[in-house]
Amino acid sequence: MTPEAARPLAANSFETRPLQDGAVVEVTARFIVTRQDLAALERVFTPHVTRSSTVDERTALEVPRLRSLPSPAEPVEPKLRIQVAARRVLRADGTPVDLTRLEFDLLLHLCENPGRVHRRTSLLTAVWRCTSPPSTRTVDVHVRRIRRKLGPDLDLITTVRGVGYRVDRADEVHIVRE
């Protein structure tokens, strides 16, 4: 490694250097822009339109549009079926997943509330009914066991580091309440 590559970049630096093994780092930043600054930016980036031009000034400045994600052509077949009344979890091919009572309750709670991050303490309260959270890694151990039993093809539970857990792909789970 060259001494230049070992030197860290400044916080406001726009310099880029290749990383080891051709890795790429993408950084996204959020900026707050005042109305005065926005007006100044519009004056700078608005194309100059002469009076003899037939182009409307409002259409000359291209406004970025939000794009929606493409919708799937056909509904996604759930990879996991949770039967609440029978307390069973089945894969898409019908093979059962052998979960303990607490593992089942934890998976059901996460799948019933997808897309939001559940703190470990709130999971202990909701699933284990603990009023004073223990200082153990109980939730982490149970999530690890659920992941192992579901296998690598059913990666449903996402770890939000330092916070808790979340189920992102709720369309892969079908909850049956009979």
Residue, then its C-alpha position, 0 to 999 in steps of 0.5 A: m500500500t502506498p503512503e498516499a493510499a494510506r492517507p485518509l481523505a478529508a471530510n470535505s474532499f472530493e478525491t476518489r481513490p480505488l480501494q482494495d480488490g476493486a471495491v466501490v464505496e457509495v455515499t449518500a448525503r442529505f442536504i438542507v437548502t434554504r429558499q434563497d439558496l434554492a432560488a440562486l441554484e435555479r437561476v444558475f441552472t435554468p437554461h438561458v431562453t431568448r425571447s424569440s425561442t418557442v420553448d416555454e421557460r417552465t418546461a426548459l428546466e427539467v424537474p426530477r421526478l420520482r420513479s416508482l418501483p416496477s410492480p411484479a407481473e404476477p404475485v410472489e408465491p410465499k416461501l413460508r406459510i405460518q398457520v397460527a391456529a395450528r402453531r405450524v410453520l410450513r415451507a412453500d413445498g409443504t415441509p414443516v419447520d420445527l420451531t419451539r413455542l418462543e421461536f414461533d411467537l417471535l417469528l409470528h410477531l415479526c411477520e405480523n409487523p413487517g417493515r418496522v424495526h423492533r427493539r430487543t426490549s420491545l420483543l422481550t415485552a411482546v413475546w416473552r412478557c418480561t416487564s424488566p428486560p434481562s441483560t442477556r442476549t435472549v432475543d439474539v439467540h432465538v433469532r439465530r436459531i430461527r434463521r438456522k432452522l429456516g435456512p439460507d434460502l429464507d433470509l427474512i429477518t434483518t438485523v438493524r445493528g445496535v437497535g433490533y430486528r426487522v422483517d423486510r420481505a413480508d410478501e414471502v410470508h403468508i399468515v393463515r389464521e384459521 
